[in-house]
Amino acid sequence: MKIAFISTINHPLPPKGLGWETNAYFLIKKLIEKGIDVTVYASGDSEIENLRSSIKVSFENTDEVGISEYWKYEHISKAFIDNQTEQFDLIHGWYNYEQLVFSKFTPSTPVLTTFHGIKPAHEKFFSDLYSGLSKNNYIAGISKDNLKMFPGANWAGVAYHGLHIQDYPFVKDPEDYYCIVGRVGPEKGVAEIVQLAIKLGLKLKIAGNITHQDYFDEMIKPFLNNKIEYVGLLNYEDKIKLFSKAKASFHFATYPFREAFGNTLTESMACGTPVIALRNGAIPEIIEHNKTGFVVDSVKEAETFVKKIKEINRQDCRERVEKNFTDEQMAESYIEIYKKVINNYKNVK
């Protein structure tokens, strides 16, 4: 198979932290390891095999954000231009929609788009977009819940995000603290977790980028002390250390935001650290309730399960990730999707 893989240019490959680009990086490496011919379209400051780029540096390393839209489409277009002579078997776009703009110009080549989740305000736009695409377009979900959002889309299958399990140490005996990792904003329920920690007398460490400064200043900062700590945005290695030594992690994503997958859930469990999470979107697919953590329906219910965290066998958390959410499983899932799409499109074009 000859695949063109279009990563985002928000960050280079590999990026400094876990996110879309980290999933893409480990997926590409595994695909190449398995003998798939992958041409990688990413920013020029990336360090990965078979790289092609029309932009020298990622947005992470440039101040030219004001013209980011231009460079993004310049970047994506290169794969479609190259396809005129290279004739890829499939073009795989890691953006939610941007590569779809060019798909109409390559009617002989199937285009696969991986859906990563969206803002609630954009749901109708994506529903209309995904339902009306040209026949060479296919969508891959990162959870089964994604498919429920857009039943009219041409879904090709589900490939759970996978992490590089070798980077995550299993810790049997954690330290005496809990953690939150992710965006610090209202849609992640950080303020509610802080209040829960205060009520139960828990030591809590908060890590992530502050997306709503007013929210942080009013709802988080006044409660910071020697037990409630904001440790900032951590790099890949430090984030893993935080997860590995925690008693448990919290994940309180709240509607209307819908959790498409939740990388931090698998990161936490990979270290043996159970997760207490509000029921939202894909979360019940990732956490096995009463075995690798607890899926709760309210903050009040979470209080009860914090007291039961010692009942969770941390080895079960590790094994769930090993069996379902590694880069190995992710690559195998995408290879099956690639084969399905390529064979299917031969019969419909």
Rosetta blueprint (number, residue, H / E / L):
1 M L
2 K E
3 I E
4 A E
5 F E
6 I E
7 S L
8 T L
9 I L
10 N L
11 H L
12 P L
13 L L
14 P L
15 P L
16 K L
17 G L
18 L L
19 G L
20 W H
21 E H
22 T H
23 N H
24 A H
25 Y H
26 F H
27 L H
28 I H
29 K H
30 K H
31 L H
32 I H
33 E H
34 K L
35 G L
36 I L
37 D E
38 V E
39 T E
40 V E
41 Y E
42 A L
43 S L
44 G L
45 D L
46 S L
47 E L
48 I L
49 E L
50 N L
51 L E
52 R E
53 S L
54 S L
55 I L
56 K L
57 V L
58 S L
59 F H
60 E H
61 N H
62 T L
63 D L
64 E L
65 V H
66 G H
67 I H
68 S H
69 E H
70 Y H
71 W H
72 K H
73 Y H
74 E H
75 H H
76 I H
77 S H
78 K H
79 A H
80 F H
81 I H
82 D H
83 N H
84 Q H
85 T H
86 E H
87 Q L
88 F L
89 D L
90 L E
91 I E
92 H E
93 G E
94 W L
95 Y L
96 N L
97 Y L
98 E L
99 Q L
100 L H
101 V H
102 F H
103 S H
104 K L
105 F L
106 T L
107 P L
108 S L
109 T L
110 P L
111 V E
112 L E
113 T E
114 T E
115 F L
116 H L
117 G L
118 I L
119 K L
120 P H
121 A H
122 H H
123 E H
124 K H
125 F H
126 F H
127 S H
128 D H
129 L H
130 Y H
131 S H
132 G L
133 L L
134 S L
135 K L
136 N L
137 N E
138 Y E
139 I E
140 A E
141 G E
142 I L
143 S L
144 K H
145 D H
146 N H
147 L H
148 K H
149 M H
150 F L
151 P L
152 G L
153 A L
154 N L
155 W E
156 A E
157 G E
158 V E
159 A L
160 Y L
161 H L
162 G L
163 L E
164 H L
165 I H
166 Q H
167 D H
168 Y L
169 P L
170 F L
171 V L
172 K L
173 D L
174 P L
175 E L
176 D L
177 Y L
178 Y E
179 C E
180 I E
181 V E
182 G L
183 R L
184 V E
185 G L
186 P H
187 E H
188 K H
189 G L
190 V H
191 A H
192 E H
193 I H
194 V H
195 Q H
196 L H
197 A H
198 I H
199 K H
200 L H
201 G L
202 L L
203 K L
204 L E
205 K E
206 I E
207 A E
208 G L
209 N L
210 I E
211 T L
212 H L
213 Q H
214 D H
215 Y H
216 F H
217 D H
218 E H
219 M H
220 I H
221 K H
222 P H
223 F H
224 L L
225 N L
226 N L
227 K L
228 I E
229 E E
230 Y E
231 V E
232 G E
233 L L
234 L L
235 N L
236 Y H
237 E H
238 D H
239 K H
240 I H
241 K H
242 L H
243 F H
244 S H
245 K H
246 A L
247 K L
248 A E
249 S E
250 F E
251 H E
252 F L
253 A L
254 T L
255 Y L
256 P L
257 F L
258 R L
259 E L
260 A L
261 F L
262 G L
263 N H
264 T H
265 L H
266 T H
267 E H
268 S H
269 M H
270 A H
271 C L
272 G L
273 T L
274 P L
275 V E
276 I E
277 A E
278 L E
279 R L
280 N L
281 G L
282 A L
283 I H
284 P H
285 E H
286 I H
287 I L
288 E L
289 H E
290 N L
291 K L
292 T L
293 G E
294 F E
295 V E
296 V E
297 D L
298 S L
299 V H
300 K H
301 E H
302 A H
303 E H
304 T H
305 F H
306 V H
307 K L
308 K L
309 I H
310 K H
311 E H
312 I L
313 N L
314 R H
315 Q H
316 D H
317 C H
318 R H
319 E H
320 R H
321 V H
322 E H
323 K H
324 N H
325 F L
326 T E
327 D H
328 E H
329 Q H
330 M H
331 A H
332 E H
333 S H
334 Y H
335 I H
336 E H
337 I H
338 Y H
339 K H
340 K H
341 V H
342 I H
343 N H
344 N H
345 Y H
346 K H
347 N H
348 V H
349 K L
